[in-house]
Amino acid sequence: MQVILQEKIKNLGSIGEIVDVKPGYARNYLFRSGKALPATKEHVALVMERKSELEKIELQKLTEAKKRVSILEKLESLDLSVPTNEEGKLFGSVGSSEVVDLLLSNGHEVSKQEVSILEMPIREVGDYTVVVQAHPDVAAHIVLKLTSSTVTQIVTKASDDKDSASESKEESETESSNDNEVDTDVSS
């Protein structure tokens, strides 16, 4: 299906270009998000009339993205403490949604679609590279440092509590069995 682009899209084209895409991609993403129109004569004429206006909007998006990226590039690293076992393996994995939450909590505006982690999935403690693609032409590369949290201590403490609970349960069972023996002796 041929569409005419209303904004620059990475790996597809720039404003005013007519490109071939799959019909589902056009209907479900490009048309709904307003990034493209079907390549009819009317739409081609409309986009060509508005091309200078669309290019100004695209330039504004680019300058805004450059500002955001320059702020993100000033970050030396993102530090995230995650629960791990003794070998440094995570109890789950860290993905782009956790990185987005971390950036949002630090006051940076990013969306999940902008964040990609080069070495996916992350399941061990260490340093990883995160790419924030704020615009098709501009990206920030940030180091994500995963450190082990004290959950291993909590887990071992919880297992100690279970051990002490099982010991007290065993003691109560032996006491009740002794009581039963006494009862049987009395009735005989």
N, C-alpha and C positions, 0 to 999 in steps of 0.2 A: 504494500500500500504506500502510495506517495503522500508525504506530508510536507508542509512548509513550516520551518521553525520560526518561532517568535522570540526565542532567546538562545544563547549559546549553551549547548549540551555536550559534556565531555564525551569523547569518542563517537560523536554523531555528526555535529556540524555547528554552524553559527547562524546568526539572525539572517532570515531571508533565503536560506538554502533549502532546496527541495531534495529530500532524501527518501530512500526506500526503507521502510520498517515493517515489521510483522504487524498484522492487523490488531492482534490482541494488545501489543505494546502501545500502539497508537490509541486505541479506544480506552484502554484501562489506565494508562499513565499520561501520555502526551496531551491528549485532548482534555482530560479531566483536570489536569494541573495547569492548563492554559499555556503550555510550552510549545504547542504546535496546532495547526489547523489542517484539515484535508486540503490537498493541493488542487483545488478547483480554480478556474479562471478568476472568479470573484475574490477568493481568498488570497490568491497570488497578488492581485492588484491592490487589495486592502493592505497586505503586509508591506508591499513596496512603497505605498503611500506613507505608511507609518514607520518605515525603516529607520529614519533619522531619530524619531521619538523613541523607538525601541532601543536603538544604540545608546541614546543618552541614559535611559533607564539601566541598561546593561553596564555602562560606565560607572554609574552611581553604585550599583551592586559590587562592581570590582573594587572601587575605592573603599567601600565599607568592609569588604572582605579583606583587603590589604591591611586595614587598621586592626581588625580582629586577629589576623595572623601575626602581625607585629607584636601585639600584646601576648598572644600565646607563645610566640618564640622566646619571649623574655623569661618564661618559666624554665628553670633549670631542669626540673623533673616533677612528675606527679608521684607522690608517695602514697601507697595504699597498703594498709595492714590487713592481711587475710588469714582466716583460720587454716592451719596446716597440721599435718602429722609430724612425727619426729624426723622424717626424711626430707621435709620441705615440700611435700606434695599437697596441693590444695584439696579440700573436701568437695570441691565442685570445680568450676572454672570461672575465669574472669573474661568478660566479653565487652563489647562496645557500650552496652547499657550501663555497666558499672563505671566505665570511664566517663560517660556523659554525666552520670550522677555526681561523680567526683568533680568534674569541671563546673557543673552548675552550682554545687555547694561552695566552690571557690569564686563564684561571681562571673563566670565566663558563659556567654550565650552560645551554645552549640546544640545541634540536633543529632539524633542517632544516625541519620543518613550521612552526615558529614564525617563521622568517626569510623576509622578502620584500623584494625590492629594487624600488623604485618605477619606475625607469627601466631596464627590461631590454631587451636584453642590454647589458652594459657592455663596450665595446670601445675606449674611449679613456681617457687619463689625465684625472683631474678629481675633483670632489666629487660624491657621490651620497648619497641618503637611503636608509637601511636601516630597515625596521620590524621589530621583534621583538614579535610578538603572543603574550605569555606566557599570556594568558587572553582569552576573548571580550570582556571589559570593559576590559582593560588592555593598553596597548602602549607600547613605548619607540621613540623616533625617534633614530637615531644617524647621524652624518655619516661616510661612508666616503671617505677621501682616498686616491686612487690616484696613486702617483708612479712615474716611470720608473726602472727599475733599470739597472745597468751592463751588461746583456746586449748592448746595441748595441755596446759596446766589445769584448765578447768575440766577437761575430759578425764585426766588422771585423777583429779580430786573427786569427780563424780564416780569413777570406778572404785575409788577407795570407799566412798560412801556406800556403794552397792555391796562391797565386800563386808563392811561393818554391819550393814543391814542384814545380809545373809547370815553372818555369824550370830547376830541377835535372834534371828528367826530359828536357826538351828538350836540355840540354847533354849528358846521357848518350846520348841518341839520336843526336846529331850526332857524338859520339865513336865510337859503335859503327858508324855509317855510314862514318866515315873509316877505321876498322879494316877494314871490308869492302872498301873501295876499295884499301887496301894489300894485302889478301889477293888480290884479283883481279889486282893488278899483279904479285905474286910468282909466281902460277901461270902467267902468260902468257909 
